[in-house]
Amino acid sequence: MIRRLRRSAPRWNPTALAIVADRARDPFRVLIACILSLRTQDTTTGPASDRLFAVAATPETMLKLPAPRIARLIYPVGFYRTKATVILGICRDLLERFGGRVPDTIDELLTLNGVGRKTANLVVTMGYNKPGICVDTHVHRISNRLGYVKTRNPEETEMALRAKLPRRYWIGYNDLLVSFGQNICAPISPRCSVCPVTTLCRKVGVTTRR
């Protein structure tokens, strides 16, 4: 299934985080873009990241901006005022506890206020090219829809994938399935007629399709 999805992926629109990561391979930019992406569509996350990084792209320069300025730069991402405060807190933590460097382990990343397992795994994989499994709604839904796992929430899905998915697929699994979910395997009425893995998919929970 992964081989088929990889062959089709170049025809799909890339995710906003993939674009940020490909441009610079900067863990800090990946981390901040991940924060911006929470509860926000890619069409909003990408431009907001560009506006913010054009003004400040390091913890040091970010801390020179007041929270209202950051909020204006990232608007209209979801919870933009709260995220502005979270970003400043993360930047202070990075400078005080990590010498300005973004940690490269999930355990250390999880000590940063506002960073959950999804964000930590994305930073590890996209920022440092190290194995990790990031599970968002797309990855959780599609992994279950395919019949590869049978889990109730993203946390269970991450642990199930860590136990079952060969390690060589971990790094690109999130970006591949998010792009697949955004372009083909929609939450409601997926486009099964043009899906490259439709013959391999168990279509668990699918009631209508195109």
C-alpha positions as CSV (number, residue, x, y, z in Angstrom):
1,M,0.0,0.0,0.0
2,I,2.8,2.4,0.9
3,R,4.6,1.8,-2.4
4,R,1.4,2.6,-4.3
5,L,0.7,5.7,-2.3
6,R,4.2,6.9,-2.8
7,R,3.9,6.6,-6.6
8,S,0.7,8.6,-6.6
9,A,1.8,11.2,-4.0
10,P,3.6,13.6,-6.5
11,R,0.2,14.3,-8.1
12,W,-1.3,15.5,-4.8
13,N,-1.0,18.9,-3.2
14,P,1.8,18.8,-0.6
15,T,1.0,19.6,3.1
16,A,1.9,23.0,4.5
17,L,4.4,21.4,7.0
18,A,6.1,19.4,4.2
19,I,6.7,22.7,2.4
20,V,8.1,24.4,5.5
21,A,10.4,21.4,6.1
22,D,11.6,21.1,2.5
23,R,12.5,24.8,2.3
24,A,14.9,24.9,5.2
25,R,15.0,21.6,7.2
26,D,15.0,23.8,10.2
27,P,13.6,22.1,13.3
28,F,12.6,25.5,14.8
29,R,10.5,26.4,11.8
30,V,8.9,22.9,11.8
31,L,8.1,23.2,15.5
32,I,6.4,26.6,15.2
33,A,4.6,25.7,12.0
34,C,3.3,22.6,13.8
35,I,1.9,24.8,16.6
36,L,0.2,27.0,14.0
37,S,-1.3,24.0,12.2
38,L,-3.2,22.8,15.1
39,R,-7.0,23.2,14.5
40,T,-6.1,25.0,11.3
41,Q,-6.3,24.1,7.6
42,D,-3.2,24.0,5.4
43,T,-4.4,26.8,3.3
44,T,-4.2,29.1,6.3
45,T,-1.1,27.5,8.0
46,G,1.2,28.0,5.0
47,P,0.7,31.7,4.5
48,A,0.7,32.4,8.3
49,S,4.0,30.6,8.7
50,D,5.5,32.6,5.8
51,R,4.4,35.9,7.3
52,L,5.8,35.0,10.8
53,F,9.1,33.6,9.6
54,A,9.7,36.6,7.3
55,V,9.8,38.7,10.5
56,A,11.3,36.2,13.0
57,A,12.8,32.8,12.3
58,T,14.8,32.0,15.5
59,P,13.9,31.9,19.2
60,E,16.0,35.0,19.8
61,T,14.3,37.1,17.1
62,M,10.8,35.8,18.0
63,L,11.2,36.9,21.6
64,K,11.7,40.5,20.4
65,L,8.1,40.5,19.2
66,P,5.2,41.3,21.6
67,A,2.4,38.7,21.6
68,P,-0.1,41.0,19.9
69,R,2.3,41.4,16.9
70,I,2.7,37.7,16.6
71,A,-1.0,37.2,16.8
72,R,-1.5,39.7,14.0
73,L,1.1,38.0,11.8
74,I,-0.4,34.5,12.2
75,Y,-4.1,35.5,12.0
76,P,-6.4,33.8,11.1
77,V,-5.0,30.5,12.4
78,G,-7.2,28.9,15.0
79,F,-6.7,30.3,18.5
80,Y,-4.2,32.8,17.2
81,R,-3.9,34.8,20.4
82,T,-3.3,31.7,22.5
83,K,-0.8,30.4,20.0
84,A,1.1,33.7,20.1
85,T,1.6,33.3,23.8
86,V,2.5,29.6,23.5
87,I,5.1,30.4,20.8
88,L,6.8,33.0,23.1
89,G,6.8,30.5,26.0
90,I,8.4,27.9,23.8
91,C,11.1,30.3,22.6
92,R,11.9,31.3,26.2
93,D,12.1,27.6,27.2
94,L,14.4,26.8,24.3
95,L,16.8,29.6,25.2
96,E,16.8,28.9,29.0
97,R,16.8,25.2,29.0
98,F,18.2,24.0,25.6
99,G,20.6,26.8,24.6
100,G,18.3,27.9,21.8
101,R,18.3,24.5,20.1
102,V,15.1,22.5,19.5
103,P,15.4,19.1,21.2
104,D,15.7,16.1,18.9
105,T,13.9,13.6,21.2
106,I,10.2,13.1,21.8
107,D,10.6,13.0,25.6
108,E,12.5,16.4,25.7
109,L,10.1,18.0,23.2
110,L,7.1,17.0,25.4
111,T,8.5,19.1,28.2
112,L,7.8,22.2,26.2
113,N,4.5,23.8,27.1
114,G,2.0,23.4,24.3
115,V,3.9,20.5,22.6
116,G,2.0,17.2,22.4
117,R,2.9,13.9,20.9
118,K,1.7,14.8,17.4
119,T,3.9,17.9,17.3
120,A,6.9,16.2,19.0
121,N,6.8,13.3,16.4
122,L,6.6,15.8,13.5
123,V,9.6,17.7,14.7
124,V,11.6,14.6,15.1
125,T,10.7,13.2,11.7
126,M,10.4,16.4,9.6
127,G,13.0,18.5,11.4
128,Y,15.6,15.9,12.2
129,N,14.8,13.0,9.8
130,K,14.7,10.6,12.7
131,P,12.1,7.8,13.1
132,G,8.9,8.8,14.7
133,I,5.2,8.2,14.1
134,C,2.9,11.3,14.1
135,V,-0.8,10.5,14.3
136,D,-3.3,13.1,13.5
137,T,-7.0,12.7,12.5
138,H,-6.0,11.6,9.0
139,V,-3.5,9.0,10.1
140,H,-5.8,7.6,12.7
141,R,-8.8,7.5,10.3
142,I,-7.0,6.0,7.3
143,S,-4.9,3.5,9.3
144,N,-8.2,2.1,10.7
145,R,-10.1,2.4,7.4
146,L,-7.5,0.4,5.6
147,G,-7.9,-2.3,8.3
148,Y,-4.2,-2.1,9.3
149,V,-5.0,-1.2,12.9
150,K,-8.1,-1.3,15.1
151,T,-7.9,1.5,17.6
152,R,-10.2,4.1,19.3
153,N,-8.1,7.2,19.3
154,P,-4.8,8.7,17.9
155,E,-2.8,7.7,21.0
156,E,-3.8,4.1,20.6
157,T,-3.0,4.3,16.9
158,E,0.5,5.6,17.5
159,M,1.3,2.8,19.8
160,A,-0.2,0.2,17.5
161,L,1.7,1.5,14.5
162,R,5.0,1.6,16.5
163,A,4.4,-2.1,17.3
164,K,3.3,-3.1,13.8
165,L,4.6,-0.7,11.1
166,P,8.2,-1.5,9.9
167,R,10.5,1.2,11.1
168,R,11.7,2.1,7.6
169,Y,8.2,3.6,6.9
170,W,7.9,5.7,10.1
171,I,9.4,9.0,8.9
172,G,7.2,9.6,5.9
173,Y,4.0,7.8,7.1
174,N,2.3,10.9,8.5
175,D,3.0,13.2,5.5
176,L,2.0,10.5,3.1
177,L,-1.3,9.7,4.8
178,V,-2.2,13.4,5.5
179,S,-1.7,14.2,1.8
180,F,-3.7,11.1,0.8
181,G,-6.5,12.1,3.2
182,Q,-6.6,15.7,2.0
183,N,-6.7,14.7,-1.7
184,I,-8.4,11.3,-1.9
185,C,-9.4,9.5,1.3
186,A,-11.7,12.2,2.7
187,P,-13.5,11.7,6.1
188,I,-16.9,11.5,4.4
189,S,-17.5,10.0,1.0
190,P,-13.9,9.2,0.0
191,R,-12.9,9.1,-3.6
192,C,-12.6,5.3,-3.9
193,S,-13.0,5.4,-7.7
194,V,-9.6,7.1,-8.1
195,C,-7.9,5.6,-5.0
196,P,-4.6,3.8,-5.8
197,V,-5.1,1.3,-3.0
198,T,-8.8,0.7,-3.2
199,T,-8.3,-3.0,-4.0
200,L,-6.2,-3.4,-0.9
201,C,-8.4,-1.4,1.5
202,R,-11.0,-3.0,3.7
203,K,-13.0,0.3,3.8
204,V,-13.8,-0.1,7.5
205,G,-16.6,2.4,8.4
206,V,-17.1,3.7,4.9
207,T,-20.8,4.0,4.1
208,T,-20.7,6.3,1.1
209,R,-18.0,6.7,-1.5
210,R,-17.4,8.4,-4.8
